[in-house]
Amino acid sequence: MTTDDAAAARRTELRTAAIRVADQVLFPVAGETDRTGSVPESHWQVLADAGLYGIAAPVEAGGPGLEFGEVTEILEVLTSGCLATAFTWIQHHGVVLSLSRTPNTDLRAELLDATVTGRLRAGVAYAGVVPTPPRMTATATDGGWILTGHAPFVSGWGVVDLLQISARDAATDDVVSAILRMPDLLDGASAGAVRATPVDLSAAAATQTVSLRVDGLTVPSDRVVTRLGLEEFSATQNVGVRLNGTLPFGLVRRCTALLDVGGHSREARALRERADIVRTALDAGMADATALLAARADAAGLALDAAAALVAATGGRALVRGSDPERLFREAAFVLVAASRPELKAALAQRFSGL
């Protein structure tokens, strides 16, 4: 077998594994995961065993070298199994990408292999740097940085081993991102520099999302993974918007599959055709933030349409708490606002008000 053949076989293997995990492991207990507000520990191990923690890593970092579209397809598939599991797991890939590109060679050597294999699970807290003025700031000090501020939604608390936290340099407005081990953050909590308050979500509560506040948290310079100018950082956010844009399509996949089972194949086919159009627009918008956010809004709206179609087709049973249509409808509301931007909020508000 040639190298190209082996790479193609690996890509097929990962896609097949994602479908198996979504349909045989995640979806059968998605209702229970939603009810308990906790993702089974076994889910994370299954994802690691299937090699799915490293799908975004380049070949030289130990990854499979997937094309971007192959990565987003796998994210969609796993979201169709369980939104809470997939949303928490999706954050991990941003940290893998940061480590694979960082000039901090010591940090890369320490953490990259373990994140690619899933031995270490990672999350992110970057929402504090998106608005202007920023919610999270960093002040340079001898040997590192002092972080102060607020990241309103941080998922995976108590689940992840690492957290990539971003803040704006108070002097230059550069975005400084550091990767901290959770024991260090918990030490900060004990010292009063970190406070994590659980957020009572109406959907995907099993993401273990907290509102994170830090006040004088010390971050050594050797934990910094990137330091980017604000314009450069903003340009990198298109990738994150596209990755989070897989969430609506995952819900559409599950809703249309259930519509098929219920004998509504014509409606399911129409929704899939709409999804193909919106997905193409989302991919085409990667170089244009305005077009990308418009397509992201269309995707979120489509997920709500798909969930509404499933509720209507199911009838009264869809009102029973814990049923798949009831849960998916709540999850469609989640993807309307998850990882959103002011422009996305405005586009959706206009879409639903008929403007």
Salt bridges, closest charged atoms under 4 A:
GLU13 OE2 - ARG10 NH1 2.93
ASP23 OD1 - ARG254 NH2 2.82
GLU32 OE2 - ARG35 NH2 2.64
ASP34 OD2 - ARG330 NH2 2.72
GLU41 OE2 - ARG121 NH1 3.19
GLU70 OE2 - ARG11 NE 3.00
GLU73 OE2 - ARG15 NE 2.73
GLU76 OE1 - ARG253 NE 3.00
GLU76 OE2 - ARG279 NE 2.89
GLU110 OE2 - ARG181 NH2 3.06
GLU110 OE1 - ARG223 NH1 2.91
ASP113 OD2 - ARG119 NH2 3.09
ASP169 OD2 - ARG227 NH2 2.82
ASP173 OD2 - ARG168 NH1 3.16
ASP174 OD2 - ARG227 NE 3.22
ASP260 OD2 - ARG272 NH2 2.48
ASP276 OD1 - ARG279 NH1 2.98
ASP283 OD1 - ARG242 NE 2.71
ASP305 OD2 - ARG274 NH2 2.80
ASP305 OD2 - ARG351 NH2 3.70
ASP324 OD1 - ARG327 NH2 2.96
GLU326 OE2 - ARG321 NH1 4.00
GLU326 OE2 - ARG330 NE 2.69
GLU331 OE1 - ARG327 NH1 3.36
